[in-house]
Amino acid sequence: MISQLSHKLAIKLCQYSNRKQEVEYVRFGLEIVLGGLLKIILLFILSSLFGVVHIMFAAFLTFAFFRSITGGQHFSTYLRCLVAGLILLLGISIITTKFLMNLSIDIHLVLLAISILFAMTLTYFYAPSNHFYKKSTQQQRNKLRQLAFLMICLWGTVILFLFKMNVFPDILLASILGLLFQISSIHPLAYTILDKFEKILDWRSKDNEKNYPCNL
């Protein structure tokens, strides 16, 4: 749906600006913008229903920020990515409010330390990990890795300071989980698991098509 809408809008925009040869570039940009906008709207609606708007968006922003510099595995379709993202962020919000908030500040600090160490380790060995970065040079990849190290240190310092100040502990915990899930997605095991899961979904989809053929 997003792809089709983006394509139609791209054609109209390129016709209006007399740049018909740039339809695919415009379509790609529109698809990213519209897809991101739809995801934010659905996140807001879902988090509002569960009363966890601030928690879910803290996890989302952390997840999205570190994904932009460390990469990570993706689903093959927008719909699968959207559904998985919503389930993941809702799960983080529930875990934060129902479990982590009941733990002591000492355990929160231990969780933060483990998160930083875990993120540093996986970043060193696997970041940036994404098909998008395959065409980049080794120098560019090294710069992204260095940027990721710097951002993890900066993020960890800010989170530690806010924990000490006892400011918004639920938001801080959601941010920690957002980082953990994102960094986990750059490990080769995450690629293997997701690929197998996608094959199951593809198999189910083909099976449904056989059982319920379209007669249109």
Backbone bond lengths (Angstrom), bond angles and torsions (degrees), N, CA, C in turn:
res aa  C-N    CA-C-N  psi(-1)  N-CA   C-N-CA  omega(-1)  CA-C   N-CA-C  phi
1 M - - - 1.459 - - 1.531 111.17 -
2 I 1.333 116.47 -49.18 1.463 120.92 178.96 1.521 110.65 -62.69
3 S 1.331 115.84 -41.73 1.463 120.62 -178.82 1.524 111.32 -64.66
4 Q 1.328 116.01 -43.04 1.468 120.15 -179.79 1.525 111.07 -66.03
5 L 1.325 116.43 -43.82 1.461 120.49 179.17 1.523 110.63 -63.52
6 S 1.321 116.56 -42.32 1.468 120.85 179.31 1.523 111.16 -62.76
7 H 1.328 115.49 -39.45 1.466 119.81 -179.61 1.530 111.14 -65.43
8 K 1.321 116.47 -43.75 1.468 120.37 179.46 1.528 111.23 -64.17
9 L 1.331 116.12 -43.58 1.468 119.86 178.76 1.524 111.12 -65.24
10 A 1.326 116.08 -38.50 1.467 120.19 179.96 1.523 111.15 -63.63
11 I 1.320 116.46 -41.28 1.468 120.43 178.61 1.521 110.91 -61.47
12 K 1.327 115.66 -45.91 1.468 119.90 -179.28 1.527 111.45 -64.81
13 L 1.326 116.61 -43.38 1.464 120.22 -179.73 1.523 111.54 -64.81
14 C 1.316 116.31 -41.11 1.468 119.84 -179.37 1.525 111.77 -71.29
15 Q 1.318 116.51 -33.01 1.460 119.43 175.31 1.523 110.57 -67.52
16 Y 1.324 115.22 -40.48 1.466 120.32 -179.36 1.527 111.04 -66.61
17 S 1.337 117.00 -37.65 1.467 121.06 -178.18 1.527 112.96 -93.97
18 N 1.334 115.54 2.11 1.468 121.92 179.30 1.534 111.68 59.55
19 R 1.343 115.60 43.50 1.467 121.41 177.47 1.528 109.33 -130.33
20 K 1.316 115.13 59.30 1.458 120.93 -174.27 1.527 112.72 -63.01
21 Q 1.327 117.47 -25.32 1.465 120.66 -178.45 1.526 112.64 -74.55
22 E 1.331 117.83 -8.19 1.466 121.38 -176.78 1.526 112.55 -106.86
23 V 1.328 116.92 19.07 1.468 121.17 -176.99 1.526 111.70 -57.69
24 E 1.336 117.15 -45.65 1.464 120.38 -176.69 1.524 112.39 -66.41
25 Y 1.314 117.33 -37.15 1.469 120.66 177.44 1.531 110.64 -65.05
26 V 1.334 115.10 -44.64 1.468 120.04 -179.98 1.522 110.05 -66.67
27 R 1.339 116.87 -41.45 1.465 120.70 179.46 1.525 110.98 -60.25
28 F 1.327 116.24 -43.69 1.462 120.75 -179.58 1.528 110.92 -61.28
29 G 1.333 116.25 -44.97 1.460 120.38 179.20 1.517 112.46 -64.31
30 L 1.338 116.29 -43.32 1.466 120.74 179.35 1.524 111.13 -64.74
31 E 1.326 116.09 -37.90 1.460 119.90 -179.68 1.526 110.94 -63.75
32 I 1.310 116.89 -39.27 1.466 120.79 177.94 1.530 110.66 -65.70
33 V 1.339 115.83 -46.10 1.470 120.77 -177.87 1.523 111.01 -65.83
34 L 1.336 117.17 -49.83 1.463 121.07 -178.32 1.525 111.39 -66.12
35 G 1.331 116.23 -39.86 1.458 119.71 178.29 1.520 111.73 -64.08
36 G 1.316 116.62 -42.67 1.459 120.72 177.90 1.515 112.23 -65.41
37 L 1.329 116.11 -39.72 1.464 120.83 179.35 1.520 111.06 -64.77
38 L 1.335 116.20 -43.21 1.465 120.17 178.57 1.522 110.80 -62.61
39 K 1.317 116.91 -41.87 1.461 120.87 -179.88 1.531 111.05 -62.88
40 I 1.326 117.10 -42.09 1.466 120.91 179.43 1.524 110.77 -64.70
41 I 1.335 116.81 -41.88 1.469 120.92 179.20 1.526 110.58 -62.49
42 L 1.328 116.73 -46.98 1.462 120.52 179.65 1.525 111.61 -65.62
43 L 1.324 116.63 -37.22 1.466 120.20 176.06 1.520 111.12 -60.82
44 F 1.321 115.82 -43.31 1.466 120.31 -179.44 1.526 110.85 -64.57
45 I 1.336 116.62 -43.60 1.466 120.60 -179.68 1.525 110.40 -63.89
46 L 1.331 116.15 -48.78 1.464 120.71 -177.80 1.525 111.81 -64.46
47 S 1.325 116.63 -44.32 1.468 119.81 -179.35 1.526 111.43 -68.04
48 S 1.329 117.41 -31.24 1.466 121.16 177.44 1.524 110.64 -66.80
49 L 1.331 116.16 -39.36 1.463 120.43 179.67 1.525 111.44 -62.52
50 F 1.326 116.51 -34.74 1.465 121.03 -178.55 1.531 112.55 -97.69
51 G 1.332 116.85 -0.94 1.459 121.03 178.59 1.513 114.33 67.69
52 V 1.334 116.85 34.02 1.472 120.53 -177.34 1.528 110.94 -130.20
53 V 1.317 117.10 39.03 1.466 121.15 -175.56 1.525 111.18 -57.57
54 H 1.337 116.40 -52.77 1.465 120.06 -175.53 1.526 111.96 -65.33
55 I 1.328 116.71 -35.89 1.463 120.64 -179.35 1.524 110.95 -69.40
56 M 1.325 115.90 -47.08 1.463 120.02 -178.25 1.520 111.75 -64.10
57 F 1.324 117.00 -39.77 1.457 119.37 -178.94 1.528 111.92 -73.43
58 A 1.325 117.29 -28.04 1.468 119.79 174.33 1.525 109.94 -64.59
59 A 1.329 115.90 -44.09 1.463 120.34 177.52 1.523 110.91 -65.88
60 F 1.327 116.59 -41.89 1.467 121.44 -178.55 1.522 111.75 -63.16
61 L 1.325 116.74 -46.39 1.465 120.42 -178.14 1.529 111.49 -65.10
62 T 1.331 116.23 -41.05 1.467 119.76 177.77 1.523 110.61 -64.68
63 F 1.318 115.63 -46.86 1.464 121.74 179.47 1.529 110.70 -58.39
64 A 1.336 116.45 -49.47 1.467 121.27 -176.59 1.527 111.87 -66.40
65 F 1.330 116.52 -39.95 1.463 119.86 -178.17 1.525 111.30 -63.48
66 F 1.328 116.45 -50.67 1.461 119.04 -177.83 1.526 112.17 -71.64
67 R 1.318 117.47 -26.79 1.470 119.50 175.42 1.524 110.72 -64.72
68 S 1.336 116.19 -34.47 1.462 120.01 -177.85 1.527 112.68 -66.19
69 I 1.333 117.31 -22.56 1.469 119.18 -178.50 1.531 113.73 -114.09
70 T 1.327 117.82 -16.13 1.468 119.63 179.21 1.520 112.73 -110.39
71 G 1.335 117.70 -14.21 1.456 120.81 -178.24 1.511 111.15 78.80
72 G 1.336 116.06 -157.57 1.453 120.58 -178.43 1.515 111.32 144.05
73 Q 1.325 115.45 161.99 1.456 121.07 -178.32 1.521 111.25 -72.19
74 H 1.337 115.83 147.32 1.459 122.69 178.55 1.520 109.68 -125.95
75 F 1.332 115.77 154.81 1.458 119.84 168.15 1.523 108.71 -74.03
76 S 1.322 116.22 160.25 1.461 120.56 -174.73 1.522 113.34 -79.66
77 T 1.341 117.77 -17.35 1.465 120.38 179.41 1.527 110.03 -125.85
78 Y 1.322 114.89 155.53 1.466 119.96 -179.19 1.522 111.13 -63.92
79 L 1.338 117.01 -41.33 1.462 120.74 -177.28 1.523 111.16 -62.05
80 R 1.308 116.79 -44.64 1.466 120.08 178.73 1.522 110.86 -63.28
81 C 1.313 115.93 -41.49 1.463 120.63 178.72 1.526 110.73 -63.09
82 L 1.329 115.73 -41.37 1.463 120.87 -179.31 1.522 111.13 -64.53
83 V 1.328 116.58 -49.61 1.467 121.15 -178.46 1.526 110.66 -62.93
84 A 1.336 116.57 -45.22 1.467 120.31 179.70 1.524 111.02 -62.42
85 G 1.322 116.62 -40.63 1.463 120.66 179.06 1.515 112.44 -63.64
86 L 1.329 116.32 -42.85 1.466 120.56 179.64 1.526 111.02 -65.00
87 I 1.332 116.48 -43.35 1.469 120.42 179.09 1.528 110.66 -64.31
88 L 1.323 115.98 -43.50 1.468 120.92 -179.80 1.522 111.39 -61.16
89 L 1.319 116.94 -49.11 1.466 120.65 -176.70 1.521 111.79 -69.20
90 L 1.329 116.69 -35.48 1.463 119.25 175.67 1.526 109.97 -66.46
91 G 1.332 116.31 -40.13 1.462 120.22 177.63 1.519 112.11 -61.93
92 I 1.331 116.73 -42.75 1.468 121.05 177.11 1.523 110.55 -59.92
93 S 1.322 116.60 -42.76 1.468 121.27 -178.85 1.519 111.27 -63.61
94 I 1.336 116.67 -42.26 1.464 120.85 -179.56 1.530 110.58 -68.09
95 I 1.334 116.59 -44.47 1.470 120.24 178.48 1.529 110.76 -59.83
96 T 1.332 115.94 -40.78 1.468 120.38 -179.30 1.516 111.78 -64.11
97 T 1.330 116.64 -49.27 1.468 120.67 -174.33 1.526 113.04 -76.28
98 K 1.324 117.12 -35.82 1.464 120.54 -173.63 1.527 113.66 -89.97
99 F 1.332 117.58 -25.63 1.466 119.52 -173.60 1.530 113.34 -122.27
100 L 1.328 116.48 -58.62 1.462 119.79 -172.23 1.522 113.45 -64.88
101 M 1.322 117.40 -34.03 1.465 119.99 -178.93 1.525 112.25 -66.82
102 N 1.336 116.43 -17.55 1.465 120.30 179.72 1.526 112.53 -87.08
103 L 1.329 116.75 -4.47 1.462 120.82 -179.37 1.528 110.90 -90.36
104 S 1.309 116.05 163.08 1.465 121.05 -177.36 1.519 111.17 -76.85
105 I 1.321 116.38 163.14 1.459 122.21 178.98 1.527 110.87 -62.39
106 D 1.340 116.99 -31.96 1.468 120.21 178.93 1.528 111.03 -63.17
107 I 1.317 116.29 -41.43 1.467 120.49 178.29 1.522 110.21 -68.09
108 H 1.332 116.63 -36.54 1.467 120.55 176.50 1.529 110.79 -60.30
109 L 1.324 116.19 -42.05 1.466 120.74 -179.87 1.529 111.33 -68.41
110 V 1.327 116.29 -37.01 1.466 119.95 176.13 1.525 109.95 -64.03
111 L 1.327 116.35 -42.05 1.463 121.26 177.80 1.526 110.96 -61.47
112 L 1.324 116.38 -39.80 1.466 120.78 177.66 1.524 110.85 -63.49
113 A 1.331 116.51 -45.13 1.470 120.64 -179.84 1.526 111.35 -62.43
114 I 1.329 116.25 -43.23 1.468 120.75 177.99 1.526 110.34 -62.88
115 S 1.320 116.52 -40.63 1.466 121.31 -179.21 1.520 111.31 -62.75
116 I 1.327 116.47 -44.15 1.472 120.58 -179.90 1.525 110.62 -64.98
117 L 1.338 116.74 -45.58 1.468 121.16 179.43 1.529 110.96 -62.77
118 F 1.319 116.10 -43.75 1.465 121.80 179.34 1.525 110.80 -62.78
119 A 1.334 116.03 -44.83 1.466 121.03 -179.59 1.524 111.34 -65.03
120 M 1.321 116.78 -41.92 1.465 121.22 178.91 1.528 111.26 -62.45
121 T 1.325 115.89 -43.24 1.466 120.68 -177.69 1.524 111.56 -64.42
122 L 1.327 116.79 -50.30 1.459 120.14 -178.86 1.523 111.95 -68.15
123 T 1.320 116.48 -33.45 1.464 119.78 176.81 1.520 110.51 -64.68
124 Y 1.316 116.58 -41.50 1.470 120.98 -179.27 1.533 111.40 -62.44
125 F 1.324 116.48 -42.01 1.464 119.73 -174.55 1.534 113.95 -88.31
126 Y 1.339 117.96 -31.28 1.466 118.72 -168.37 1.528 116.01 -124.90
127 A 1.318 118.97 -16.27 1.470 119.75 -176.67 1.525 110.74 -85.78
128 P 1.337 117.74 147.51 1.474 126.15 -9.25 1.521 110.62 -79.34
129 S 1.327 116.17 136.62 1.459 121.72 -174.09 1.518 109.92 -119.34
130 N 1.318 115.91 98.31 1.465 119.94 -178.76 1.513 109.31 -173.31
131 H 1.342 116.10 151.13 1.465 119.99 176.10 1.523 111.12 -61.55
132 F 1.337 116.35 -27.29 1.463 120.95 -178.15 1.528 111.31 -63.66
133 Y 1.338 116.79 -29.62 1.463 120.92 -175.52 1.532 113.21 -95.75
134 K 1.319 117.79 0.42 1.460 119.86 -176.69 1.525 112.34 -64.60
135 K 1.336 116.63 -30.08 1.455 120.24 -178.13 1.530 112.33 -86.54
136 S 1.308 117.32 -4.67 1.460 120.44 -179.53 1.525 110.14 -79.12
137 T 1.316 115.82 156.68 1.461 120.93 179.13 1.527 109.87 -77.90
138 Q 1.316 115.55 165.17 1.459 120.18 178.79 1.524 110.87 -62.69
139 Q 1.322 116.38 -34.86 1.459 120.32 178.44 1.525 110.95 -64.67
140 Q 1.327 116.63 -42.02 1.459 120.67 178.43 1.525 110.73 -65.42
141 R 1.323 116.69 -39.72 1.461 120.79 178.88 1.530 110.78 -65.79
142 N 1.317 116.39 -38.61 1.467 120.03 177.80 1.524 111.38 -64.15
143 K 1.326 116.21 -38.74 1.464 120.16 178.65 1.527 111.01 -65.72
144 L 1.329 116.38 -40.28 1.463 120.01 177.23 1.525 110.84 -64.42
145 R 1.327 116.17 -40.08 1.462 120.26 178.38 1.529 110.46 -64.21
146 Q 1.313 116.97 -43.28 1.463 120.86 177.75 1.523 111.17 -63.11
147 L 1.334 115.94 -40.02 1.465 119.98 177.60 1.521 110.47 -63.38
148 A 1.330 116.13 -40.16 1.460 120.45 179.07 1.525 110.73 -62.92
149 F 1.345 117.23 -44.27 1.466 120.94 176.60 1.529 110.86 -57.73
150 L 1.317 116.03 -45.96 1.462 121.25 -178.69 1.521 111.15 -62.05
151 M 1.341 116.53 -44.38 1.464 120.88 -178.25 1.529 111.88 -68.35
152 I 1.329 116.66 -35.92 1.466 119.69 176.85 1.525 110.38 -64.51
153 C 1.328 116.63 -43.32 1.474 120.80 177.80 1.521 111.20 -62.75
154 L 1.319 116.07 -44.96 1.461 120.59 -179.82 1.516 110.81 -64.90
155 W 1.327 115.96 -45.33 1.468 121.08 178.28 1.528 110.39 -59.82
156 G 1.335 116.81 -47.03 1.454 120.68 -179.22 1.518 112.70 -61.84
157 T 1.326 116.73 -38.07 1.470 121.08 178.67 1.519 111.25 -64.71
158 V 1.326 115.86 -44.12 1.473 120.68 179.84 1.525 110.50 -64.87
159 I 1.340 116.79 -45.39 1.465 120.81 -180.00 1.530 110.58 -61.82
160 L 1.326 117.54 -43.15 1.463 121.64 179.21 1.521 110.84 -61.91
161 F 1.321 116.62 -44.74 1.463 121.00 179.74 1.528 110.91 -60.76
162 L 1.328 116.49 -44.24 1.467 120.47 -178.88 1.523 111.35 -69.18
163 F 1.338 117.06 -34.14 1.464 120.07 174.91 1.527 110.39 -62.21
164 K 1.328 116.32 -44.35 1.462 121.10 179.69 1.527 111.31 -62.74
165 M 1.344 115.17 -32.67 1.465 120.63 178.71 1.525 111.83 -83.49
166 N 1.354 115.92 -5.87 1.466 121.86 -177.69 1.533 111.53 57.09
167 V 1.339 115.11 45.34 1.461 121.48 -178.69 1.527 109.73 -106.11
168 F 1.316 117.46 121.84 1.465 124.08 175.62 1.536 112.76 47.13
169 P 1.330 118.94 58.73 1.471 120.12 -178.41 1.526 113.67 -60.45
170 D 1.338 117.60 -32.44 1.461 119.48 179.32 1.528 111.50 -66.08
171 I 1.332 116.57 -40.11 1.464 120.98 177.88 1.531 110.38 -66.17
172 L 1.326 116.53 -40.55 1.466 120.96 -179.74 1.526 111.17 -64.22
173 L 1.325 116.84 -42.18 1.462 120.79 179.28 1.526 111.29 -66.20
174 A 1.326 116.35 -38.98 1.465 120.08 177.32 1.522 110.63 -63.94
175 S 1.324 116.22 -38.13 1.460 120.84 178.01 1.528 110.94 -64.67
176 I 1.328 116.52 -39.89 1.469 120.86 177.96 1.525 110.67 -61.72
177 L 1.336 116.50 -45.54 1.463 119.93 179.23 1.527 111.05 -65.94
178 G 1.330 116.27 -36.05 1.459 119.99 176.77 1.518 111.51 -60.14
179 L 1.338 116.10 -42.83 1.466 120.68 177.26 1.526 111.16 -65.05
180 L 1.325 117.17 -44.55 1.460 121.03 -177.85 1.530 111.99 -60.46
181 F 1.323 116.39 -46.26 1.460 119.96 -179.33 1.522 111.23 -66.67
182 Q 1.327 116.67 -39.24 1.459 119.39 179.77 1.527 111.51 -66.35
183 I 1.323 116.65 -48.47 1.458 119.99 -178.84 1.527 110.81 -62.99
184 S 1.329 116.55 -34.34 1.464 119.82 177.99 1.521 111.58 -61.80
185 S 1.330 116.78 -28.60 1.467 120.75 -175.80 1.523 113.05 -73.00
186 I 1.336 118.55 -10.60 1.468 119.78 179.29 1.527 111.77 -93.26
187 H 1.326 117.17 -6.56 1.463 120.33 179.04 1.532 109.57 -75.23
188 P 1.328 118.47 141.49 1.471 120.99 179.30 1.525 113.69 -54.39
189 L 1.332 117.05 -31.42 1.462 120.16 178.83 1.525 110.87 -62.67
190 A 1.330 116.75 -35.60 1.462 120.61 178.21 1.527 110.53 -63.78
191 Y 1.335 116.43 -38.86 1.463 120.90 177.18 1.529 110.53 -63.22
192 T 1.325 116.40 -43.23 1.462 121.10 -179.02 1.523 111.41 -63.73
193 I 1.329 116.00 -46.92 1.464 120.87 -179.12 1.520 110.79 -63.06
194 L 1.323 116.53 -45.00 1.460 120.30 -177.88 1.530 111.62 -67.42
195 D 1.322 116.78 -37.99 1.468 120.21 177.72 1.527 111.24 -62.41
196 K 1.325 116.57 -43.00 1.463 120.31 178.74 1.525 110.91 -66.02
197 F 1.330 116.41 -39.55 1.460 120.77 178.75 1.527 110.71 -64.78
198 E 1.328 115.89 -39.81 1.463 120.31 178.28 1.527 111.13 -64.71
199 K 1.322 117.22 -38.34 1.461 120.48 178.47 1.525 110.88 -63.53
200 I 1.339 116.12 -37.56 1.467 120.08 176.80 1.523 110.18 -64.59
201 L 1.334 116.52 -44.21 1.463 120.61 179.04 1.521 111.25 -63.87
202 D 1.334 116.29 -40.65 1.465 120.06 178.48 1.525 110.79 -64.40
203 W 1.335 115.64 -40.98 1.461 120.11 178.96 1.523 111.06 -64.07
204 R 1.332 116.45 -42.84 1.459 120.98 178.35 1.521 111.00 -63.80
205 S 1.323 115.79 -38.97 1.459 120.62 -179.76 1.524 111.03 -64.72
206 K 1.337 116.42 -43.49 1.464 120.06 178.67 1.520 110.95 -66.95
207 D 1.335 116.29 -36.70 1.457 120.97 179.46 1.522 110.87 -64.67
208 N 1.344 116.31 -40.25 1.461 120.62 178.44 1.519 111.45 -66.61
209 E 1.335 116.32 -36.21 1.456 120.20 178.84 1.525 111.14 -64.83
210 K 1.345 116.12 -34.46 1.459 119.61 178.78 1.524 111.10 -71.29
211 N 1.345 115.60 -39.26 1.460 120.03 -177.77 1.517 113.02 -77.19
212 Y 1.338 115.96 -30.40 1.460 121.22 -178.44 1.519 109.28 -128.03
213 P 1.327 117.48 71.54 1.467 119.97 -178.23 1.512 111.70 -65.36
214 C 1.323 115.54 147.60 1.458 121.53 178.69 1.523 108.84 -83.81
215 N 1.329 117.08 127.06 1.458 122.01 -178.56 1.512 112.82 -103.81
216 L 1.336 117.10 11.48 1.460 119.53 -178.42 1.522 110.65 -74.29
